[in-house]
C-alpha cells in the first residue's frame, strides 16, 4: 500500500554508504541530491522513515526527518485546523439560525391605528423573537386590510430579520359643487379684486375693490328679459391679490459649548433588548457624547459593538452677530411662509420685516403677495 512521502536530511562523511545500506535493507529513496560536501537531502516513504533513521543513527550520521509532502502535508494541515473548522461551522450555523428568526417589527404610516395594530400583532403572537416561517405576510396583510377598512392598502414583507408593516391611508373625498337651488359666490378670504369672470349670477364687485371674507362676490340672482329676477346657483372665478404672513422669533444670544479637555471612553456589546455588559456611568456634570456602532455579524446577526466617547463640556451664553441672526431668521420665516401657503405658485412680491423685543429677541415677519381665486360657493341662507 502506498504511503505518504516525507523529506529527510542526512549529514556526515561517506553518505554514499548510507544510501547503499538503505538499498540493501529495501528502503526506497527518491529525489536524493547533495546540498554540500557533507549533506544530502531526499524523500522516503513514511513507512520506512523509522528504519532509515535507525540506520543513520547506527552509522553515526546526523538525520533529520521533515514534514510530509504533497497530499500528506495537506492532510496534516487540515487535521491541525479541525477545531477552527468546527468553530466556523458553529458560527455559520448560528448565523443561519439567526437569519431565520424575526427580531424586530417595524410599523410605518399607521397613524392613529398604530397602537391598536401593535396590540393586535401582540395578541396574534407576531412579536420578536420567533421563527420567520411561522409568519405569513400575505395572510397578515389580508387580516389587517379587513380589520382597518378605512385604509387604502397594507404592505407586509421582510427586510432581513425585520417584519415591515406599511399602512397607506386613503385620500379624503374633496368638496363637491351643488348646482341645484339658489346660491351665491362669496369670498373665501380677504383680498383686493383683480378680475371677475361670471358664469352664472350677477357680479357684485369689480376690479380694485377690497373684499372681506364671506362677502358676496357674485349674487345668485339674474334678471330675465322681462326684468324679472330669478334665483340661480351663482358660479364664476374671482381672482384677487392676497397677502400671507409668517413670523419667526430668534434669540440674539446663544449657548456656546466649551470643552475642558477631559474625556471618557466606554464600550459594550449591545443586543436589540439589552447590553451584554453594563455601561459605566459618566462622572461629568455636562458632556457631549460621540457614539460609534460597529456590527458584529452584519444584517443577519443582531449584535453591535457600541462605543461612546464622552467629552466634558461647560455651557455659557454669548451674543451672536446681528446680521447673521437676521439672515437666518429671514430664511426661516420665508420657509415657514411657503409651508403655510402650501402651494408652489410664484409669489408676486415678498419681503421680510425685522423688529427687536427687549434687545433679546429678533422677530422676522415674512410677507408674500400672490393672486389666487377666492371664489367659494355658498347656498343662499347658509351661515
C-alpha positions as CSV (number, residue, x, y, z in Angstrom):
1,X,0.0,0.0,0.0
2,X,1.3,3.4,-1.0
3,X,2.1,5.7,2.0
4,X,2.9,9.4,2.3
5,X,6.4,10.6,1.3
6,X,8.5,12.5,3.9
7,X,11.6,14.7,3.3
8,X,14.8,13.8,5.2
9,X,18.2,15.4,5.6
10,X,21.4,13.3,6.4
11,X,24.8,14.8,7.4
12,X,28.2,13.2,7.8
13,X,31.1,11.6,6.0
14,X,30.7,8.9,3.3
15,X,27.0,9.4,2.8
16,X,27.0,7.1,-0.2
17,X,27.4,4.2,2.3
18,X,24.2,5.2,4.0
19,X,22.4,5.1,0.6
20,X,23.9,1.7,-0.2
21,X,22.9,0.2,3.2
22,X,19.4,1.6,2.8
23,X,19.1,-0.1,-0.6
24,X,20.3,-3.4,0.9
25,X,17.6,-3.2,3.5
26,X,14.9,-2.5,0.9
27,X,14.4,1.1,1.9
28,X,13.3,3.0,-1.2
29,X,14.7,6.5,-1.5
30,X,13.8,9.1,-4.2
31,X,14.9,12.6,-5.1
32,X,18.3,12.2,-3.4
33,X,20.7,15.0,-4.0
34,X,23.7,16.6,-2.4
35,X,23.4,20.1,-0.9
36,X,27.0,20.2,0.2
37,X,30.1,18.2,0.7
38,X,28.7,16.6,3.9
39,X,24.9,16.9,3.5
40,X,22.3,15.3,1.3
41,X,18.5,15.5,1.0
42,X,15.9,13.1,-0.3
43,X,12.5,11.6,0.2
44,X,11.5,8.4,1.9
45,X,8.2,6.5,2.4
46,X,6.7,7.3,5.7
47,X,6.6,3.5,6.5
48,X,10.4,3.3,6.0
49,X,11.2,6.6,7.8
50,X,11.8,4.9,11.2
51,X,14.1,2.2,9.7
52,X,16.2,4.8,7.8
53,X,16.5,6.9,10.9
54,X,17.7,3.9,12.9
55,X,20.2,3.0,10.2
56,X,21.6,6.6,10.2
57,X,21.9,6.6,14.0
58,X,23.7,3.2,13.9
59,X,26.3,4.5,11.3
60,X,26.8,7.8,13.2
61,X,25.2,10.0,10.6
62,X,23.1,13.0,11.5
63,X,19.5,12.5,10.5
64,X,16.5,14.9,10.4
65,X,13.1,13.9,9.3
66,X,11.0,16.6,7.7
67,X,7.3,17.2,7.0
68,X,5.0,15.2,4.8
69,X,4.9,16.1,1.1
70,X,2.0,16.6,-1.3
71,X,-1.4,15.5,-0.1
72,X,0.1,14.2,3.1
73,X,1.2,17.7,4.1
74,X,-2.3,19.0,3.2
75,X,-3.9,16.3,5.4
76,X,-1.7,17.4,8.3
77,X,-2.7,21.0,7.9
78,X,-6.4,20.1,7.8
79,X,-6.0,17.9,10.9
80,X,-4.5,20.8,12.8
81,X,-7.3,23.1,11.8
82,X,-10.2,20.9,12.8
83,X,-11.0,22.9,15.9
84,X,-11.1,26.1,13.8
85,X,-13.3,24.5,11.2
86,X,-15.7,23.2,13.9
87,X,-15.9,26.8,15.4
88,X,-16.5,28.3,11.9
89,X,-19.3,25.8,11.2
90,X,-20.8,26.6,14.6
91,X,-20.8,30.3,13.9
92,X,-22.2,29.7,10.4
93,X,-25.0,27.6,11.9
94,X,-25.8,30.3,14.4
95,X,-25.9,33.0,11.7
96,X,-28.2,30.8,9.5
97,X,-30.4,30.2,12.5
98,X,-30.5,33.9,13.4
99,X,-31.3,34.8,9.8
100,X,-34.4,32.6,10.0
101,X,-35.7,34.4,13.1
102,X,-37.8,37.6,13.4
103,X,-36.0,40.0,15.6
104,X,-38.0,43.3,15.1
105,X,-41.4,44.5,13.9
106,X,-41.4,47.9,12.1
107,X,-44.8,49.7,11.6
108,X,-44.9,52.8,9.3
109,X,-47.7,55.1,8.2
110,X,-50.3,53.6,10.6
111,X,-51.1,57.0,12.2
112,X,-54.0,56.6,14.7
113,X,-54.1,52.9,14.1
114,X,-50.5,52.2,15.3
115,X,-51.3,51.5,19.0
116,X,-54.2,49.1,18.1
117,X,-52.1,47.5,15.3
118,X,-49.3,46.7,17.8
119,X,-51.7,45.3,20.3
120,X,-53.3,43.1,17.5
121,X,-49.9,41.8,16.5
122,X,-49.0,41.0,20.1
123,X,-52.3,39.2,20.6
124,X,-51.8,37.1,17.5
125,X,-48.3,36.1,18.6
126,X,-46.4,38.1,16.0
127,X,-43.7,39.5,18.2
128,X,-39.9,39.2,18.5
129,X,-38.4,36.6,18.8
130,X,-40.0,33.9,16.7
131,X,-39.3,31.9,13.5
132,X,-40.0,33.7,10.3
133,X,-41.5,30.6,8.8
134,X,-44.4,31.0,11.3
135,X,-45.4,34.4,9.9
136,X,-47.4,34.5,6.6
137,X,-47.1,38.1,5.3
138,X,-49.9,37.6,2.7
139,X,-52.3,36.3,5.4
140,X,-51.3,39.1,7.8
141,X,-51.9,41.7,5.1
142,X,-55.4,40.4,4.3
143,X,-56.3,40.3,8.0
144,X,-55.1,43.9,8.6
145,X,-57.0,45.2,5.5
146,X,-60.1,43.6,6.8
147,X,-59.5,45.0,10.3
148,X,-58.9,48.5,9.1
149,X,-61.3,49.1,6.2
150,X,-60.7,52.9,6.1
151,X,-57.1,52.5,4.9
152,X,-56.2,52.3,1.2
153,X,-54.0,49.2,1.5
154,X,-51.4,47.5,3.7
155,X,-48.0,46.2,2.7
156,X,-46.4,43.4,4.7
157,X,-42.9,42.0,3.9
158,X,-39.5,41.1,5.2
159,X,-36.3,43.2,5.3
160,X,-33.6,41.0,6.6
161,X,-34.8,39.9,10.0
162,X,-37.4,42.7,10.4
163,X,-41.1,42.4,9.6
164,X,-42.2,45.6,7.9
165,X,-45.8,46.7,8.0
166,X,-46.6,49.8,5.9
167,X,-50.1,51.2,6.1
168,X,-51.2,53.5,3.3
169,X,-54.1,55.7,4.3
170,X,-56.7,56.8,1.8
171,X,-57.3,60.3,0.4
172,X,-60.2,62.3,1.8
173,X,-63.1,63.0,-0.6
174,X,-62.9,66.6,-1.9
175,X,-65.7,69.2,-1.8
176,X,-68.5,68.8,-4.3
177,X,-70.3,71.6,-6.1
178,X,-74.1,71.6,-5.8
179,X,-75.6,73.4,-8.8
180,X,-79.2,72.9,-7.6
181,X,-81.1,75.7,-5.8
182,X,-80.1,79.3,-5.2
183,X,-76.6,80.1,-4.1
184,X,-74.0,82.9,-4.0
185,X,-70.3,83.1,-4.6
186,X,-68.6,84.5,-1.6
187,X,-65.0,85.5,-0.7
188,X,-63.0,82.6,0.9
189,X,-60.6,85.2,2.4
190,X,-59.8,88.9,2.4
191,X,-58.2,90.4,-0.7
192,X,-58.2,93.0,-3.4
193,X,-60.1,92.0,-6.6
194,X,-58.0,91.7,-9.7
195,X,-60.7,90.3,-12.1
196,X,-64.2,88.8,-12.1
197,X,-65.4,86.2,-14.6
198,X,-69.1,85.4,-14.1
199,X,-70.6,82.2,-15.4
200,X,-73.9,82.5,-13.6
201,X,-75.4,85.1,-11.4
202,X,-74.8,88.9,-11.0
203,X,-71.3,90.3,-10.1
204,X,-71.3,92.4,-7.0
205,X,-67.7,93.6,-7.1
206,X,-65.3,95.0,-9.6
207,X,-61.5,95.2,-10.2
208,X,-59.8,97.1,-7.4
209,X,-62.5,96.5,-4.7
210,X,-61.3,95.5,-1.3
211,X,-63.4,92.5,-0.1
212,X,-63.6,90.7,3.3
213,X,-64.0,87.0,4.0
214,X,-67.7,85.9,3.5
215,X,-68.6,89.0,1.4
216,X,-70.9,88.2,-1.6
217,X,-68.9,88.4,-4.9
218,X,-71.4,87.0,-7.3
219,X,-75.1,87.1,-6.3
220,X,-77.3,84.1,-7.0
221,X,-79.8,86.2,-9.0
222,X,-80.3,87.1,-12.6
223,X,-82.6,89.4,-14.5
224,X,-84.7,88.0,-17.3
225,X,-85.7,89.8,-20.5
226,X,-88.9,90.8,-18.7
227,X,-86.9,92.5,-16.0
228,X,-87.9,89.7,-13.6
229,X,-85.4,88.4,-11.0
230,X,-84.9,84.6,-11.0
231,X,-82.8,82.7,-8.5
232,X,-79.7,80.8,-9.8
233,X,-76.7,78.9,-8.4
234,X,-74.0,81.6,-8.9
235,X,-70.7,80.4,-10.5
236,X,-67.6,82.2,-11.5
237,X,-63.9,83.0,-10.9
238,X,-62.8,85.9,-8.9
239,X,-59.0,86.5,-8.9
240,X,-57.7,88.7,-6.1
241,X,-54.5,89.8,-4.6
242,X,-54.0,88.3,-1.2
243,X,-51.2,88.6,1.4
244,X,-49.9,85.8,3.7
245,X,-47.5,86.2,6.6
246,X,-45.3,84.1,8.8
247,X,-43.2,85.2,11.7
248,X,-40.1,83.7,13.4
249,X,-38.5,84.7,16.7
250,X,-34.8,84.2,17.3
251,X,-32.6,84.9,20.3
252,X,-29.7,87.3,19.6
253,X,-27.6,85.3,22.0
254,X,-26.6,81.6,22.1
255,X,-25.3,79.0,24.4
256,X,-21.7,78.1,23.5
257,X,-20.1,74.8,24.5
258,X,-16.6,74.9,25.9
259,X,-14.7,71.7,26.3
260,X,-12.5,71.2,29.3
261,X,-10.3,68.5,27.7
262,X,-11.3,65.7,30.0
263,X,-12.7,62.6,28.1
264,X,-14.1,59.2,29.0
265,X,-14.4,56.2,26.6
266,X,-16.7,53.3,27.3
267,X,-18.0,50.4,25.2
268,X,-20.3,47.4,25.4
269,X,-21.8,44.7,23.1
270,X,-25.4,45.6,22.5
271,X,-28.3,43.3,21.6
272,X,-31.7,44.6,20.5
273,X,-33.1,44.4,24.0
274,X,-30.1,44.5,26.4
275,X,-26.4,45.1,26.7
276,X,-24.1,42.2,27.4
277,X,-22.2,44.3,29.9
278,X,-23.3,47.4,31.8
279,X,-22.2,50.9,30.6
280,X,-20.1,52.8,33.1
281,X,-21.8,55.9,34.5
282,X,-20.5,59.2,33.5
283,X,-18.7,61.3,36.1
284,X,-19.2,64.6,34.1
285,X,-21.9,67.1,35.1
286,X,-22.2,68.2,31.4
287,X,-20.9,66.4,28.4
288,X,-21.1,65.8,24.7
289,X,-21.3,62.2,23.5
290,X,-19.9,60.8,20.3
291,X,-21.4,57.3,19.5
292,X,-20.0,54.7,17.1
293,X,-21.6,51.4,16.5
294,X,-19.9,48.5,14.5
295,X,-22.0,45.4,13.6
296,X,-20.6,42.1,14.6
297,X,-22.4,40.0,12.1
298,X,-24.0,42.3,9.5
299,X,-27.7,42.3,8.7
300,X,-28.3,38.7,10.0
301,X,-26.6,39.0,13.4
302,X,-28.3,41.4,15.8
303,X,-25.2,42.4,17.8
304,X,-23.2,45.6,17.6
305,X,-20.2,47.0,19.4
306,X,-21.4,50.2,21.0
307,X,-18.6,52.8,21.7
308,X,-19.1,56.1,23.4
309,X,-16.6,58.9,23.7
310,X,-17.7,61.4,26.4
311,X,-16.3,64.9,26.3
312,X,-16.7,67.1,29.4
313,X,-18.2,70.4,28.5
314,X,-19.2,73.7,30.1
315,X,-22.0,75.9,28.7
316,X,-22.0,79.7,28.6
317,X,-24.2,82.3,26.9
318,X,-22.7,84.8,24.4
319,X,-24.0,87.3,21.8
320,X,-24.4,86.4,18.2
321,X,-23.7,88.5,15.1
322,X,-26.9,90.5,14.4
323,X,-26.6,90.3,10.6
324,X,-26.2,86.6,10.8
325,X,-29.3,86.3,13.0
326,X,-31.2,88.4,10.6
327,X,-30.2,86.3,7.6
328,X,-31.1,83.1,9.4
329,X,-34.4,84.4,10.7
330,X,-35.3,85.7,7.3
331,X,-34.7,82.4,5.6
332,X,-36.6,80.6,8.3
333,X,-39.6,83.0,8.0
334,X,-39.7,82.6,4.2
335,X,-39.6,78.8,4.6
336,X,-42.4,78.9,7.1
337,X,-44.4,81.1,4.8
338,X,-44.0,78.6,2.0
339,X,-45.2,75.9,4.3
340,X,-48.2,77.9,5.4
341,X,-49.3,78.7,1.8
342,X,-49.0,75.1,0.9
343,X,-48.7,75.7,-2.9
344,X,-45.9,76.0,-5.4
345,X,-47.3,79.2,-7.0
346,X,-44.8,82.0,-7.6
347,X,-45.2,85.0,-5.3
348,X,-45.9,88.3,-7.0
349,X,-43.9,90.0,-4.3
350,X,-42.3,89.1,-1.0
351,X,-40.3,90.9,1.8
352,X,-39.2,90.4,5.4
353,X,-39.7,93.0,8.2
354,X,-37.5,92.9,11.3
355,X,-38.0,94.1,14.9
356,X,-36.3,93.7,18.3
357,X,-38.0,92.7,21.5
358,X,-36.2,93.9,24.7
359,X,-32.9,93.6,22.9
360,X,-33.1,89.9,23.5
361,X,-35.1,88.5,20.5
362,X,-35.3,89.4,16.9
363,X,-38.7,88.9,15.1
364,X,-38.7,88.3,11.4
365,X,-42.0,88.6,9.6
366,X,-42.1,87.3,6.0
367,X,-44.9,88.7,3.8
368,X,-45.8,87.2,0.5
369,X,-48.3,88.6,-2.1
370,X,-50.0,86.3,-4.7
371,X,-53.0,86.3,-7.0
372,X,-55.5,83.5,-6.4
373,X,-59.1,82.6,-7.0
374,X,-61.0,83.5,-3.8
375,X,-64.5,82.4,-5.1
376,X,-66.4,80.0,-2.9
377,X,-69.9,78.7,-3.5
378,X,-72.4,79.1,-0.7
379,X,-76.1,78.1,-0.5
380,X,-78.4,81.1,-0.1
381,X,-79.3,81.3,3.6
382,X,-76.4,79.2,4.7
383,X,-74.4,80.6,7.7
